[in-house]
Amino acid sequence: MDKSAKDPQKIRTMFSTIAPRYDLLNRILSLGIDRSWRTFAVNQLPKVENARFVDIATGTCDVALEIIKQHPPGTKVSGVDFSEGMLDLGREKVKEAGLSDRIDVRVGDATDLPFEDNTFDGSTIAFGIRNVQDYKKGISEMARVVKKGGKVVILEFTSVQSRFFRPLYVFYITKVLPFIGECVSGKKGAYKYLPDSMLDFPPPEKFKQAMEESGLRDVTFHQLSFGISAVHVGTVK
Ligand SMILES: C[S@@+](CC[C@H](N)C(=O)[O-])C[C@H]1O[C@@H](n2cnc3c(N)ncnc32)[C@H](O)[C@@H]1O
């Protein structure tokens, strides 16, 4: 994939453009399975009292809300994203859920997080790291803001490897998905970028290595739904 396709300005504009239909399309295109992937990812975070977590590329805040759902009342979450369009919808959902005192949402870049070192008990990113041009820098930032012993949890699509399932998967993401995406969002292009970025993303073993090289230990991954997505978990040294 051409590096310019992940130009941060382009990515930010693209997400702000598709934001109004983002949640709806997620549910349609994944047949609702995306929710269980986020639940699984959030379940990898440490269960500690009065924990503080940060969700990077938080978008419409589904992961931030799931963190609150799975943790005790003292837990707080900061959500960061560089698309104002996505964050506006996220803020609305947080407000509707009555959680504005527990989830703070702010503009920021995954490669230059607006937090001090060793601030959080864990950091998460769901379907975001694939879009970050320098993804290793993104991983190091997620590690930098987490305390020693805390967790970095990364949920991302992976390229399905199964000989039997792969042709069907490639057909779905390259033909069906852009068609539905375009019909529902009314926007051309964004749902063409999605399959390209999914197929371009490194396989789990290689991504695990990148996490290790970014200063994390005990890195493991769990492949979900026939390897359509994977959750990588690393511990901060
Ligand atoms: C596919 S959405 C995922 C949103 C959300 N995490 C979820 O699970 O639905 C990707 C998000 O990553 C954000 N993003 C991409 N690159 C980013 C970067 N470098 N810094 C901050 N946010 C970024 C986009 O603005 C978008 O909201």
The ligand as a Gaussian input file, in Angstrom:
#p B3LYP/6-31G(d) Opt

LIG

0 1
 C      -11.730000       2.627000      12.505000
 S      -11.845000       3.963000      13.647000
 C      -11.865000       3.135000      15.214000
 C      -12.629000       3.879000      16.266000
 C      -12.848000       3.138000      17.573000
 N      -11.600000       2.827000      18.233000
 C      -13.671000       1.880000      17.406000
 O      -13.308000       0.844000      17.956000
 O      -14.689000       1.940000      16.720000
 C      -10.206000       4.585000      13.597000
 C      -10.027000       5.856000      14.402000
 O       -8.632000       6.121000      14.487000
 C       -8.447000       7.507000      14.468000
 N       -7.040000       7.746000      14.131000
 C       -6.368000       7.294000      13.050000
 N       -5.091000       7.683000      13.092000
 C       -4.950000       8.403000      14.244000
 C       -3.856000       9.080000      14.847000
 N       -2.640000       9.101000      14.278000
 N       -4.056000       9.694000      16.019000
 C       -5.293000       9.698000      16.610000
 N       -6.364000       9.082000      16.075000
 C       -6.197000       8.441000      14.904000
 C       -9.466000       7.985000      13.446000
 O       -9.744000       9.352000      13.554000
 C      -10.655000       7.100000      13.783000
 O      -11.511000       7.698000      14.715000

